[in-house]
Every structure is written in structure tokens, then in C-alpha cells.
Amino acid sequence: MKNYILPTYKRININFISGKGSWLYTKKDKYLDFSSGIAVNCLGHANKKLIDALQHQSKKIWHTSNLFRISEQEELAKKLCESSFAEKVFFCNSGAEAIEGLIKIVRRYHYYLGNYKRKNIIVFDNAFHGRTITSIQAGSSENHRLGFLAKNNCDCGFNRVKPNEIDLLEKKINSTTAAILIEPIQGEGGVNTFSLSYFKKIKKLCEKNNILLAFDEVQSGIARTGKLFSHQKYGVTPDIMCLAKGLGGGFPIGAILMTEQVSKCMDFGSHGSTFGGNQLACSVALAVMKEVTKDSFLQRVQKNGDFFKEGILKLKKKYSNLIKSIRGEGLLLGIEIRASNEKFCTLAREKKLLLVPAANGVVRLLPPLNVKKNEVKLAISIIEKCLKEMS
Ligand SMILES: *Cc1c(COP(=O)(O)O)cnc(C)c1O
């Protein structure tokens, strides 16, 4: 058959027809899914609570637009705010759309205060914030920008800096700086974590210079790291934050969370979305939130994450020729290998384990957050088989 799909992805020739928990099925095979649709299917496939929420809502009402009150949206916003630093929420449909909105809001915040010049945002090496025209400029990949921008590959309005060096960051701040935008753990960039003290220092710099601290928790949020939001372990809160990926457990939804103070600049007519926060999306996301905010759920993510990390740390000792580092937290883990990460993922897939490559030679391990311990064990044994074959 002629292929009608724009070839922007190098697609793997497997067509899954169903899923259950951590497993995906084709007509003849089953695969252990440690990719979770790129950190999206946080409660696995065909989760009963999510199916119930979707089915129940689908029979009542799907969409009315934001011209009307939406009680499901109000309830989800309440849950998100009660579980975080935030006091106001804007709903949209994806991570990049949330980032776009966030960029608008931090600029508008300073405009509203009369600081018309504060439009620039400090971003980091290895950052990823989505694929829209603005978010490719916030991201660090030159490939993502190639051919799309008026000035060749410019990142106008963004100042990039090397992470983990507070002096370099301080030097970038000037009277045009509106915000610092950072992923508390970089996902696509190679599962890169930062030191605890770094965030405390960033927060101080933001307060001192009257600039906003913005977190992109699109990948690291929604319990992925064992905390509901990965920044919570740093003891530092942002002024504004983006969510998407795990929030809908597979149903597309994004959100921008912010403090009351930041929200004041966004008055009537200042931003909008037709689909954002409709009844169907919010009902599913609320069911996700009810599950992932349970203490027992978060503890299990932490426990299985620790178990998984210990397992691959053991492999690192045994295969130190192949494994350069083990990275990440909770169930956002990565193996930096000295061979092709793509090839490693292919090998694992041939053994019926699905993994995702990240930048800088890293293989990402992203099981559903409700993965079972014996599934983690199975994944470790398959990873070991791949290492054996490669060495
Ligand atoms: C995936 C991702 C995005 C983009 O989300 P989309 O839903 O693909 O637009 C933005 N930021 C981070 C950190 C991400 O991981």
C-alpha cells in the first residue's frame, strides 16, 4: 500500500493491536513495554480505572469549549493545585503547547509589571521542550531547528547555558531576562540530573533578580521519579510549570501550573485553546491523578525504581566495558553505553523488550509506573543478554 504518512519518524515495523499492563501484543508476539509511549502510559495499557473514567464520561459529554464552565476541568485543576505549589492552571493538549503557553506567560508577566524589555529566557545545553517553532528555539538540538527559522538556526529570545555551573548562569542574567526554564531531570537530552544545591542557587538568583523560575516537568512529572513532581526532592518550587505526557495516561492533555502572582498577568482574552481541558481529557487525567497521588503508589514507584537501578548498577560493574554510567531517578532511568544506543534498543526489541533511545548515547528505561517487580526482573535479565551479546 502507498504510504500516506509524512515520513518524519523512522518507524519500527511493528503494529501493536492491543495492550495490557506492561505488555503490548501483535497478532503473534508479546512485548514487555519499557517505553510507555515515551513516558506517557503511566498506568500501563488498558488500565481498568482509566477505561472506566473514559467510558463513563464518553456517555455524558465530551466537549463544550472553554466558552462554558467545565466542572471536570475545575476538579482536575483543584487536584493539581492541591498537590503542588500552584494556584492557577491553564489546560492545553500537549507538552509543546504547554511550553508555548508558558513562554507567553513569563513574557506577559514582566510586560504587565511594566518591564517591556524582559523577554529573554535562559535555557540549557541538552534541553528539549518540544517541536513547535518557539520550543525548538528553547531546545538545544540544532537538527530540530534546521531550515525552520528566519535567521539560520537562531534561538532568538533564548540564552543557552551549560548546566550545573551557577557562575555561568549568573553571568547570563541581565535586564532583558524574563525567566530561567529548566527540566528538573532532562529526559530526551540523556536522562541528566542536577545537583541538589544547584536548584537552591537557581531559586536564589531568580528571587534576587526578579525573574521567574519555570520548570518543564512534561516528562519528569506525574510520579515518574517517585515524587509526584521531580522538583519536589530539591525543596525548591517554581513560579510556573508545564505538564503533559503522563498526565492523561495516554489521552492527550497538557497543563500550565502557576502561582497566583504569575497568573494575574493573564487576564480575559490573553490566551486560549479550543480543545484544552475538555470533559473527556480532564476526566481521564483526574483518574490518573487520583491514582498517582496515593502515598502507596509513589512509594511503589520509588521501591521499584531503586530495585531497577540496583539491578542495572550491578550490570554496570559486570559490563564496565560497555556501560559508561547509570542515570536517573525512580522509573526515569538511563544507561549510557559505549556502543550505539539505537543498536542496543534494536537488540532488546528482538528479545521482546521495548526501550527508547535518548541523546548522547543513552538508552532510556521508561516502564509504566505500576510495573510489577517480576517484570523489572525480566527486563534486567533481557538487558543483560543484550550486553552479553554486544561484548
Ligand atoms: C516530550 C516533551 C515535550 C514535548 O511534548 P509534546 O507533547 O511532544 O509536544 C516538552 N518537554 C519535555 C521535557 C518533553 O519530554
The ligand as an SDF file (V2000), in Angstrom:
LIG
                    3D

 15 15  0  0  0  0  0  0  0  0999 V2000
    8.0280   15.3890   25.3220 C   0  0  0  0  0  0  0  0  0  0  0  0
    8.4580   16.6540   25.9120 C   0  0  0  0  0  0  0  0  0  0  0  0
    7.9700   17.8920   25.4570 C   0  0  0  0  0  0  0  0  0  0  0  0
    7.0470   17.9940   24.2680 C   0  0  0  0  0  0  0  0  0  0  0  0
    5.8380   17.3770   24.4590 O   0  0  0  0  0  0  0  0  0  0  0  0
    4.8920   17.0610   23.1840 P   0  0  0  0  0  0  0  0  0  0  0  0
    3.6370   16.5400   23.8230 O   0  0  0  0  0  0  0  0  0  0  0  0
    5.5940   16.0730   22.3390 O   0  0  0  0  0  0  0  0  0  0  0  0
    4.6710   18.3410   22.4820 O   0  0  0  0  0  0  0  0  0  0  0  0
    8.3760   19.0270   26.1000 C   0  0  0  0  0  0  0  0  0  0  0  0
    9.2290   18.9790   27.1360 N   0  0  0  0  0  0  0  0  0  0  0  0
    9.7280   17.8220   27.6010 C   0  0  0  0  0  0  0  0  0  0  0  0
   10.6490   17.8290   28.7680 C   0  0  0  0  0  0  0  0  0  0  0  0
    9.3700   16.6170   26.9900 C   0  0  0  0  0  0  0  0  0  0  0  0
    9.9000   15.4710   27.4190 O   0  0  0  0  0  0  0  0  0  0  0  0
  1  2  1  0
  2  3  1  0
  2 14  2  0
  3  4  1  0
  3 10  2  0
  4  5  1  0
  5  6  1  0
  6  7  2  0
  6  8  1  0
  6  9  1  0
 10 11  1  0
 11 12  2  0
 12 13  1  0
 12 14  1  0
 14 15  1  0
M  END
$$$$
